[in-house]
Amino acid sequence: MKLSRLARLYALVLLPALAWAYQPAGKFKTADQAKRHCPNDVVVWVTFSTKLFYLKGHLWYGNGPSGAYECRMEALEEGNLPG
């Protein structure tokens, strides 16, 4: 019975926390981190599910259930399109 509770705790609490902590290379949690990575490029918000990116000032910039800040050239190289 205790193992079952621990398994539920792991699935409900720890897995989502670990997923949020993981960030693929070239994708950043903040716009400042992305800007330091590519100071001569424009920072965009890439939404993973749609493969669209948005510029600062757009309604979806920095919003969405799954996405990250990224350099525009890197986003284009990955096949993402302007939203």
WOVEN-V999338 format. One line per field, one symbol per residue. psi: psi as a letter, one per 20 degrees, with the letter a starting at -180 (. if undefined). A space follows every 10 residues. Layout:
BEGIN
psi->???
END
This chain:
BEGIN
psi->ghhggggggg hhggghghhh hpoqpipqhq hggghhhmhj rpprppoghi kqqqqpiqhi ojqqhorrqr pgghgghijq qp.
END
